[in-house]
Amino acid sequence: MRDVWKYEVFKRADGLVLEVYRLTASFPNSEVFGLTSQMRRAASSIPMNLAEGAARSGAKEFAQFVNVAVGSCEAASCRL
């Protein structure tokens, strides 16, 4: 099992989640179930997928979860 906290990308992704939640808190209430929700889910998906992949035993499995995290990063329009 890999230590996910040793990866700089995980630390940045974790910080991104906090920032997205902070920023979306000021969005209009009409966006709570739309844009706000999508941005929060996409941002949260990045570190969660990295952590889940790090818990896998094989390099191929880890790479698969990293690819999913990259896709979430694109959805969140982030640059880690």
URLIN-V523285 format. One record per residue. N is the residue number from 1. RES is the residue in one small letter. SS is DSSP state (2 for helix, 1 for strand, 0 for the rest). PSI is psi in radians with two decimals (999 if undefined). Layout:
((N | RES | SS | PSI) (N | RES | SS | PSI))
//
This chain:
((1 | m | 0 | 2.28) (2 | r | 0 | 2.63) (3 | d | 0 | 1.76) (4 | v | 2 | -0.47) (5 | w | 2 | -0.21) (6 | k | 2 | -0.24) (7 | y | 0 | 2.15) (8 | e | 2 | -0.65) (9 | v | 2 | -0.61) (10 | f | 2 | -0.76) (11 | k | 2 | -0.74) (12 | r | 2 | -0.68) (13 | a | 2 | -0.70) (14 | d | 2 | -0.74) (15 | g | 2 | -0.63) (16 | l | 2 | -0.73) (17 | v | 2 | -0.83) (18 | l | 2 | -0.73) (19 | e | 2 | -0.73) (20 | v | 2 | -0.76) (21 | y | 2 | -0.71) (22 | r | 2 | -0.81) (23 | l | 2 | -0.72) (24 | t | 2 | -0.25) (25 | a | 0 | -0.44) (26 | s | 0 | 0.02) (27 | f | 0 | 2.71) (28 | p | 0 | 2.63) (29 | n | 2 | -0.47) (30 | s | 2 | -0.27) (31 | e | 2 | 0.05) (32 | v | 0 | -0.71) (33 | f | 0 | 0.07) (34 | g | 0 | -1.80) (35 | l | 2 | -0.77) (36 | t | 2 | -0.85) (37 | s | 2 | -0.79) (38 | q | 2 | -0.76) (39 | m | 2 | -0.74) (40 | r | 2 | -0.74) (41 | r | 2 | -0.72) (42 | a | 2 | -0.78) (43 | a | 2 | -0.74) (44 | s | 2 | -0.52) (45 | s | 2 | -0.50) (46 | i | 2 | -1.06) (47 | p | 2 | -0.53) (48 | m | 2 | -0.73) (49 | n | 2 | -0.65) (50 | l | 2 | -0.73) (51 | a | 2 | -0.75) (52 | e | 2 | -0.73) (53 | g | 2 | -0.65) (54 | a | 2 | -0.45) (55 | a | 0 | -0.21) (56 | r | 0 | 2.71) (57 | s | 0 | -0.57) (58 | g | 0 | 2.65) (59 | a | 2 | -0.62) (60 | k | 2 | -0.70) (61 | e | 2 | -0.75) (62 | f | 2 | -0.78) (63 | a | 2 | -0.65) (64 | q | 2 | -0.77) (65 | f | 2 | -0.58) (66 | v | 2 | -0.71) (67 | n | 2 | -0.69) (68 | v | 2 | -0.71) (69 | a | 2 | -0.68) (70 | v | 2 | -0.72) (71 | g | 2 | -0.71) (72 | s | 2 | -0.62) (73 | c | 2 | -0.70) (74 | e | 2 | -0.70) (75 | a | 2 | -0.57) (76 | a | 0 | -0.01) (77 | s | 0 | 0.80) (78 | c | 0 | 2.81) (79 | r | 0 | 1.58) (80 | l | 0 | 999))
//
